[in-house]
Amino acid sequence: MKILALETSAKAVSAAIAENGRILAYGYQDTGLTHSRTLMPIVEHILKNADLTMRDVDAVAAAAGPGSFTGIRIGVSAAKGLAVGADKPAIAVSTLSAMARNLTLWEGLIVCAMDARRSQIYNALFRCEGGVLTRLTPDRAVGLEDLSQELRQERSPIAVVGDGGAMTAEFLCRADIPCRLAPPQLVMQSAASVALEAEALAQAGHLLRPQELLPVYLRPPQAERLRRQS
């Protein structure tokens, strides 16, 4: 099964094509240009280099959230459009589940962290043993102080991954909770990991009609919060 996966949840943007656990093509850009400008050229490039068209793709996956409100909207909308145009199913992937796959060689606790601003991170905890990930918490928005209290009794090695990983690891270390930040090549969100997570979801039957692919924000967008306060 060939899956085209998109990752637009933070500042970087990437796309990948996977088949049976193997990444066939991958493109990544972190230049500060908008996702609306960079995503589709990356998709076109990797399809061309893999000698594939959308007719050859079996499903389209997107990191559906949590993450940047604008980034998630762009990625989900692009995946939905590609799936509709090619008459393919869609797959909604948790951004946090995908980033945990960056560290499947780790033995211990994985702290997935995205900067949610307002003194919070988007977070989920996973335990990794023998390359197998076990989810310990749902996706959530949590304060760093609350997270540190939750981890205070943890005795297994702790690794932190994600675009909020550096500030999270620094906070935990200051709170006397030993942890390691994922290496630079693995710390950021990646469409390759989205593709691998999407394969697992597809095998479990979690295929959607494109119209069912929706963003997952965890918190309402800032514009909506401001309307409620007015």
Phi, psi and omega per residue, in radians:
M1 nan 2.140 3.111
K2 -1.640 2.232 -3.123
I3 -2.151 2.232 2.993
L4 -1.634 2.189 -3.073
A5 -2.138 2.465 -3.141
L6 -2.089 2.451 3.112
E7 -2.322 1.964 -3.079
T8 -2.369 0.435 -2.947
S9 -1.354 -0.247 -3.109
A10 -2.450 -2.660 -3.037
K11 -1.195 -0.658 3.132
A12 -1.414 2.791 3.101
V13 -2.331 2.493 3.130
S14 -2.673 2.816 3.072
A15 -2.522 2.620 -3.104
A16 -2.617 2.722 3.007
I17 -2.135 2.220 -3.133
A18 -2.150 2.639 3.045
E19 -2.538 2.057 3.072
N20 0.920 0.835 3.073
G21 1.420 0.062 -3.120
R22 -2.028 2.341 3.090
I23 -1.478 2.014 -3.120
L24 -1.439 -0.621 -3.118
A25 -2.733 2.614 -3.067
Y26 -2.654 2.372 3.074
G27 -2.354 2.437 -3.031
Y28 -2.474 2.465 3.087
Q29 -2.550 2.328 3.105
D30 -2.448 1.212 -3.037
T31 -1.993 0.018 -3.115
G32 1.541 -0.107 3.071
L33 -1.302 2.687 -3.076
T34 -1.208 2.589 3.113
H35 -1.063 -0.600 -3.128
S36 -1.100 -0.402 3.127
R37 -1.605 -0.537 -2.965
T38 -1.802 -0.462 -2.976
L39 -1.103 -0.949 -3.040
M40 -1.147 -0.649 3.021
P41 -1.048 -0.617 3.089
I42 -1.145 -0.766 3.126
V43 -1.056 -0.828 -3.138
E44 -1.070 -0.682 -3.105
H45 -1.141 -0.822 -3.075
I46 -1.245 -0.597 3.068
L47 -1.101 -0.773 -3.127
K48 -1.117 -0.786 -3.099
N49 -1.205 -0.459 3.085
A50 -1.534 0.019 -3.123
D51 1.005 0.793 -3.136
L52 -2.207 2.786 2.945
T53 -2.163 3.025 3.113
M54 -1.101 -0.387 3.072
R55 -1.146 -0.472 -3.118
D56 -1.456 -0.247 -3.110
V57 -1.461 2.419 -3.114
D58 -1.640 -0.422 3.134
A59 -2.803 2.742 3.115
V60 -2.084 2.203 -3.108
A61 -2.003 2.657 3.063
A62 -2.448 2.528 2.914
A63 -1.217 1.848 -2.977
A64 -1.521 -0.075 3.133
G65 2.268 2.939 0.076
P66 -1.329 3.035 3.129
G67 2.764 -2.862 3.089
S68 -1.012 2.263 -3.109
F69 -1.020 -0.821 -3.126
T70 -1.166 -0.792 -3.134
G71 -1.054 -0.801 -3.139
I72 -1.098 -0.718 3.120
R73 -1.048 -0.759 -3.118
I74 -1.124 -0.816 -3.117
G75 -1.125 -0.778 -3.139
V76 -1.151 -0.742 3.135
S77 -1.114 -0.715 3.132
A78 -1.144 -0.776 3.132
A79 -1.088 -0.728 3.136
K80 -1.103 -0.776 3.133
G81 -1.110 -0.739 3.116
L82 -1.126 -0.711 -3.124
A83 -1.180 -0.744 3.122
V84 -1.115 -0.804 -3.094
G85 -1.095 -0.567 -3.115
A86 -1.751 0.019 -3.112
D87 0.981 0.912 -3.132
K88 -2.101 2.700 3.040
P89 -1.265 2.859 3.125
A90 -2.033 2.787 3.102
I91 -2.359 2.191 3.100
A92 -1.646 2.130 -3.088
V93 -1.993 2.297 2.993
S94 -1.126 2.222 3.085
T95 -0.965 -0.689 -3.074
L96 -1.275 -0.684 3.066
S97 -1.077 -0.716 -3.138
A98 -1.125 -0.777 -3.083
M99 -1.191 -0.473 3.059
A100 -1.082 -0.528 3.129
R101 -1.171 -0.283 3.063
N102 -1.088 -0.428 -2.964
L103 -2.079 0.644 -3.099
T104 -1.257 -0.133 3.013
L105 -1.544 -0.099 3.120
W106 -1.356 2.544 3.027
E107 -2.014 1.865 -3.132
G108 2.528 -2.626 -3.083
L109 -1.617 2.398 3.060
I110 -1.978 2.153 3.090
V111 -1.813 1.919 3.085
C112 -1.546 2.280 -3.007
A113 -2.473 2.161 3.003
M114 -2.119 2.434 -3.135
D115 -1.195 1.976 3.122
A116 -1.755 0.050 -3.113
R117 1.090 -3.101 -3.140
R118 0.921 0.646 3.091
S119 1.087 0.507 3.127
Q120 -2.285 2.826 2.951
I121 -2.201 2.646 2.868
Y122 -1.406 2.263 -2.926
N123 -2.559 2.603 2.873
A124 -2.608 2.624 3.132
L125 -1.919 2.423 3.106
F126 -2.326 2.582 2.968
R127 -1.879 2.349 -3.138
C128 -2.038 2.151 3.113
E129 -2.391 2.089 3.138
G130 1.039 0.583 3.130
G131 1.427 0.040 -3.124
V132 -1.823 2.215 -3.136
L133 -1.633 2.355 3.031
T134 -2.137 2.132 -3.141
R135 -1.316 2.327 -3.126
L136 -1.873 -0.407 -3.132
T137 -2.416 2.776 2.976
P138 -1.300 2.911 2.962
D139 -1.088 2.412 -3.027
R140 -2.757 2.828 2.940
A141 -1.809 2.149 -3.018
V142 -2.452 2.556 3.073
G143 -1.318 2.629 -3.126
L144 -1.128 -0.603 3.111
E145 -1.145 -0.738 3.105
D146 -1.114 -0.695 3.125
L147 -1.117 -0.743 -3.126
S148 -1.097 -0.661 3.089
Q149 -1.142 -0.646 3.140
E150 -1.163 -0.588 -3.063
L151 -1.615 -0.028 -2.991
R152 -1.069 -0.546 -3.121
Q153 -1.654 0.062 -3.110
E154 -1.223 2.305 -3.102
R155 -1.929 -0.251 3.125
S156 -1.471 2.785 3.111
P157 -1.004 2.507 -3.095
I158 -2.067 2.256 3.024
A159 -2.083 2.532 -3.110
V160 -2.071 2.357 -3.084
V161 -2.386 2.651 3.080
G162 2.072 2.904 -3.092
D163 -1.195 -0.274 3.007
G164 -1.721 0.219 -3.040
G165 -1.169 -0.711 -3.065
A166 -1.102 -0.835 -3.116
M167 -1.213 -0.570 3.129
T168 -1.202 -0.806 3.122
A169 -1.080 -0.718 3.121
E170 -1.087 -0.753 3.138
F171 -1.120 -0.775 -3.113
L172 -1.133 -0.703 3.126
C173 -1.134 -0.679 3.098
R174 -1.143 -0.470 3.110
A175 -1.537 0.233 3.122
D176 1.105 0.613 3.036
I177 -1.981 1.775 -3.067
P178 -1.071 2.367 3.102
C179 -2.757 2.898 3.107
R180 -2.196 2.396 3.034
L181 -1.416 2.408 3.089
A182 -0.963 2.593 3.129
P183 -1.076 2.745 -3.029
P184 -0.925 -0.653 -3.091
Q185 -1.308 -0.168 -3.105
L186 -2.105 -0.121 -2.960
V187 -1.309 -0.518 -3.037
M188 -1.602 2.800 3.069
Q189 -1.057 2.576 -3.031
S190 -2.524 2.333 3.078
A191 -1.131 -0.445 3.085
A192 -1.083 -0.742 3.112
S193 -1.238 -0.597 3.045
V194 -1.058 -0.741 -3.133
A195 -1.106 -0.736 -3.134
L196 -1.195 -0.686 3.071
E197 -1.141 -0.663 3.125
A198 -1.119 -0.642 3.090
E199 -1.064 -0.744 3.120
A200 -1.123 -0.695 3.119
L201 -1.160 -0.698 3.133
A202 -1.113 -0.723 3.123
Q203 -1.113 -0.494 3.102
A204 -1.524 0.055 3.062
G205 1.539 0.264 -3.078
H206 -1.602 1.035 3.057
L207 -1.722 2.468 -3.083
L208 -2.071 2.687 2.844
R209 -1.204 2.535 -3.083
P210 -0.906 -0.628 -3.120
Q211 -1.147 -0.334 -3.127
E212 -1.516 -0.127 3.128
L213 -1.350 1.989 -3.045
L214 -2.270 2.633 3.080
P215 -1.179 2.618 3.046
V216 -2.105 1.935 -3.012
Y217 -1.735 -0.465 -3.031
L218 1.225 -0.673 3.048
R219 -2.204 2.624 3.093
P220 -1.164 2.560 3.082
P221 -0.978 2.729 -3.067
Q222 -1.019 -0.687 -3.131
A223 -1.062 -0.676 3.121
E224 -1.203 -0.684 3.108
R225 -1.104 -0.683 3.135
L226 -1.167 -0.666 3.088
R227 -1.086 -0.705 -3.136
R228 -1.146 -0.555 -3.111
Q229 -1.417 -0.299 -3.083
S230 -1.446 nan nan
